[in-house]
Amino acid sequence: MAAERSFTINLHPQPEGGFTVLVPALPEVVTEGDTREEALANARDAIELVLDMYRAEGRTIPEDVPTVTVQLTIAA
């Protein structure tokens, strides 16, 4: 059994509803969901698929890339 890993994910609310999900450590992972729960479930599935691909290709699974969110206010 593979060791457990944790990955930071970014949930981006969409104006039309739902969420887009990105994983900084795994740029191949881009998914979405109509609800937060669905987006998280889809993210888990997508991460597992990408990790399977990495293993099949003999690639090293990258370490997590924690993110920091900062809001800047700029005159527009």
N, C-alpha and C positions, 0 to 999 in steps of 0.2 A: 504494500500500500504506500502511496506517495505521501510525503510529509505535507502537513497543512501549511498554506501560505496565506498571507493577507495582502490585499491590494486596495489602495485608495482609489475610489471612484468619484467622478464628478457628475452630479445630476443637474442637468440644465432644464429648467421649466420652459416649455414652449408656449408662445402666445396663443396658439390654437388649442392648447391643452396637452397634457402628457409631458413626458420628460425624454430628453436625449441623454445617453450615458456614455462617458468617455473614461478610459483607464489610462492615466499618464504612463505607467510602466509598460503597458501593452498597447501600443498605438493601433494595432489591428482591431481592437475592440471598440466598435461603435454600434450601439443598439438603442432601443427606445422602448417606451411602454406608455399606455394610456393612463396608468396610475403609478404612484411611487412604488407600490408593491410589485406591480408587473414589471416596471423598469428594473428593479433590483433582481427579480427572478431571471429576467432576460440577460442581465449583466452576468449573473452567476453562470448561466448556460454558455454565454459567449466566452467568458474567461476560461471555462473548462475546455471548450473547443480549441481555443488558441493555445492553451498549455499542452493539449494533446498533440497539436501540430508541432509545437516546439520540440516535444519529446521525440516525435516521429522523425523530425529532421535533425535530431542530435544537437539542437541548439540549447544553450544555457538559459534557464528561466531567470529573467531579470529580477533584481530586488525591487521592492516597492519604491515609488516616487511620491513621498508625501507632498501635498500642495498646501500653499497658504493663499487664502483669498483676501485681497486688499481692494478697497473701493477708492478710486480717485475721482475727485470732482474737477471738471475742466470746463471753462467757458466754451460754449459752442455757438 
